Amino acid sequence: MFSFFKKKPLPPAVQPEVAAPPPLPEPATPAPEIAAPSAEPAPEATLDPALLVPELAPRFEMPAEKSGSSPLGWLRNAFGGKPPAEPAPQPDAAAPVQPVPAPAPIPTPATPPAAAPAPGPAPSWKPAPEPAVDFPAAEPAVAPARKGWLDKLKAGLRKTGSSIATVFTGTQIDDALYEELEDALLMADTGVKATERLLADLKRRVKEHKAADPAAVKGLLADALTDLLTPLQKSLVIGQYTPTVIMVTGVNGAGKTTSIGKLTKHLATEGASVLLAAADTFRAAAREQLGVWADRNTVEIISQEGGDPAAVSFDAVSAGKARGKDVVLVDTAGRLPTQLHLMEELKKIRRVVQKADATAPHEVLLVIDGNTGQNALAQVRAFDDAIGLTGLIVTKLDGTAKGGVLAAIAQERPIPVYFIGVGEKLEDLETFNAREFAQALLS
């Protein structure tokens, strides 16, 4: 009777089949960027079987307290009736944690932008002008070679200037000082007229400047001497004529031939081509001596053994024109102004040179010895009257106490002094500068 309630296994056809849930897709790799939270609801997640089966496994087991009930009822209660409550979602360790977005900052009220200026032309860059600064006028720099020459000139004029410089060792500016200065200038062969002029000019300058210091009076004397010697300062011009014919004369022993050699060196250094004429046939070995200077300076020379001085000069000028030389230096015979026949020969040379070149000679130079003092002034007068001097070369100023003769020449015969010499070397001949000479004389 109760066999109907006995447990019987369910036939295979009646036993319910639990359909396996469909496989879920592989979780997508989270994007590297965190997406902004969307306002739409997220789609319902699909359950993973691997996670679902372990959770639902107890539901397919018959509870112990309901072992007497029908399995079919239990299934009806499990699937036909109220659906089982879904388990609470467990956090997935593999899923990335979505960060909570930070609240947006409260915007600060912006300042209304200023009105943009109207566009103008593009500025062109210009350097800012430097402020004008007034500096005191500096003295011109002296070249090292010229400075060495000035030192040598000061040493050469020391004998002449020492007697003048001792006058200013006192402390008072009175008549006694001017008397001592007058004696010193006369001893230096400045001559009477030049001495009177210098003293009168010095007294005027002392009164104007109200000088009371002997050193200041010495500086004023240098200024007065510079003004006196300035007419003698002139440069030898080369290039106006081609060739420039220069006659060089002087008494025996004044250093005429040596000065020609030094002048040749000076002109060659300036880039001029020089031709020498050995027209001094009166003095023995003068031609050979000039030949030595020609070899030292590597220049050409025209000479004739025992020839006429005027003929040698004519040949030299003609050769200089044919060879395109810049300068022809004619070495004439040394003579004294009292030797009238020799002075006449000098005039003849000048006339013959003019036949070769109507404009020649362009320069007539007299070489004077600084040791001769007032006698040098007498030579200047005589040669200037005979052939018309255009320039002077003053030699041997390094061994004389009579260098003041240039002041006497400037006072009576202001013929330009082209060069002065203070030694025997080639570089010991330099151009004359009035300021340098005055300062060296009174140093």
C-alpha positions, 0 to 999 in steps of 0.5 A, spaced: 500 500 500 505 504 501 509 501 496 508 507 492 511 512 497 518 508 496 523 511 493 524 509 486 530 511 482 527 516 477 527 513 470 533 517 465 527 520 461 524 523 467 530 525 470 531 533 469 537 535 465 541 541 468 543 545 462 550 548 462 550 555 462 553 558 456 561 559 456 562 567 457 567 570 453 574 572 456 575 578 460 578 583 456 584 586 458 583 593 461 585 599 457 591 603 460 587 609 460 581 610 465 575 612 462 571 617 465 564 614 469 558 614 464 551 616 466 548 610 463 547 604 467 553 598 466 550 592 463 548 586 467 555 582 468 554 575 465 556 569 470 562 565 470 560 557 470 567 556 474 564 561 479 557 559 479 557 552 480 561 552 486 556 557 489 550 553 487 553 546 488 549 545 495 543 547 492 543 540 488 544 536 494 538 534 498 538 537 505 538 532 510 532 534 513 528 533 507 531 527 505 524 524 506 521 528 501 520 527 494 526 529 489 521 532 484 518 537 489 525 539 491 526 540 484 520 544 483 521 548 489 528 549 487 527 551 480 519 552 479 518 556 485 521 562 487 528 563 484 534 562 488 537 569 491 543 571 487 549 571 491 552 577 493 557 579 488 564 578 490 570 583 488 574 580 482 581 581 484 583 581 477 579 586 475 582 593 476 579 598 481 576 604 478 579 610 482 574 615 484 574 621 480 576 627 484 571 633 485 572 638 480 575 644 482 571 650 483 573 655 477 576 662 479 572 668 476 577 670 471 579 677 470 576 680 463 582 680 458 585 687 457 584 690 450 589 688 445 593 694 442 592 696 435 598 692 431 603 697 429 609 696 424 615 691 426 620 695 430 627 695 427 633 693 431 638 698 432 644 698 437 643 703 442 648 709 442 654 709 447 654 715 451 659 720 449 664 721 454 670 726 454 677 723 455 683 728 456 687 728 449 692 723 450 699 724 447 700 720 441 704 713 442 711 713 440 713 707 436 719 703 439 724 704 434 723 712 434 723 711 442 730 708 441 732 714 437 730 719 442 734 716 447 740 716 443 738 723 441 738 725 448 744 721 450 748 725 444 745 732 446 747 731 453 754 735 453 750 741 450 744 740 454 748 739 461 750 746 461 743 749 460 740 744 465 744 746 471 741 753 470 734 751 473 737 748 479 736 754 483 729 756 487 728 763 484 726 766 478 730 773 477 735 776 473 741 772 476 737 766 473 736 769 466 744 772 466 746 764 467 741 762 462 744 767 457 751 765 458 749 757 457 746 758 451 752 762 448 756 757 450 752 752 446 753 756 440 746 758 439 749 765 437 747 772 439 741 773 435 738 767 437 740 767 444 737 774 445 730 772 441 730 766 446 731 770 452 725 775 450 720 770 448 722 766 455 720 772 459 714 773 456 712 766 457 714 766 464 710 773 465 703 770 461 703 763 465 706 767 472 711 761 473 715 761 479 718 754 479 724 753 475 722 746 472 716 750 469 721 755 466 725 750 463 719 747 460 717 754 457 724 755 454 723 748 451 717 751 448 720 757 446 726 753 442 721 749 439 718 755 436 724 757 433 726 751 430 720 749 427 721 753 420 727 748 420 722 742 420 721 739 413 720 733 410 724 731 403 719 729 398 721 724 393 717 722 387 715 729 384 720 728 379 723 721 376 728 721 378 729 726 383 736 728 383 740 730 389 746 733 389 750 732 396 756 737 398 760 739 404 767 740 407 772 734 407 771 731 414 764 733 415 761 726 414 759 727 407 760 720 404 758 717 410 751 721 410 750 719 403 750 711 405 746 712 411 741 716 406 741 711 401 739 706 406 733 711 409 730 711 402 731 704 400 727 702 407 722 707 404 721 703 398 725 708 393 730 705 388 737 709 388 742 710 383 749 713 386 754 717 382 761 717 384 763 725 382 768 726 388 774 725 384 778 730 388 779 726 394 783 720 394 779 713 395 772 717 395 770 713 389 772 706 393 768 708 399 762 710 396 762 703 392 763 700 399 756 703 401 753 701 395 755 694 396 752 695 403 745 697 401 745 693 394 744 699 390 747 701 383 753 706 382 756 710 376 763 711 377 769 713 372 776 712 374 779 719 374 773 722 370 771 729 370 766 730 376 761 734 371 761 728 366 760 723 371 754 727 374 751 727 367 752 720 366 748 718 372 742 722 371 742 719 364 742 712 367 737 714 372 732 716 367 733 710 362 733 705 368 727 708 371 730 710 378 727 714 383 733 717 386 740 719 383 744 721 389 750 725 386 756 725 391 760 731 389 767 733 392 769 736 399 771 743 399 772 749 403 768 755 401 775 759 401 777 754 395 774 758 390 776 754 384 773 748 387 766 752 388 766 754 381 767 746 379 761 745 384 757 750 380 759 747 373 756 740 376 750 743 377 749 746 370 751 740 367 746 736 371 741 741 368 743 739 361 741 732 362 734 734 366 732 741 365 729 740 372 735 738 376 738 738 381 731 738 385 735 738 392 742 741 394 744 738 400 749 741 405 752 736 410 755 740 416 759 737 422 755 739 429 762 740 432 764 746 428 759 750 432 758 757 429 763 755 423 757 751 420 753 757 420 759 760 415 759 754 411 751 755 410 752 762 408 757 760 403 754 754 400 747 757 399 750 763 396 754 759 391 749 754 389 742 755 393 741 750 398 735 746 399 736 742 405 741 740 411 744 734 414 747 735 421 752 730 423 756 728 429 751 731 434 753 725 439 760 728 441 759 735 441 757 741 446 755 746 440 748 743 438 745 750 439 748 751 432 741 749 429 738 755 433 743 760 430 741 757 423 734 758 424 735 765 426 739 767 420 739 762 415 732 758 416 734 752 411 730 746 412 734 740 416 732 734 413 736 729 417 740 729 423 745 724 425 748 721 432 752 715 430 756 711 425 751 706 424 746 706 418 740 707 422 743 713 426 741 718 421 733 720 422 729 725 420 729 732 424 723 734 429 723 741 432 719 738 439 724 732 440 730 736 439 728 741 444 726 736 449 732 732 448 737 738 448 734 740 455 733 734 458 
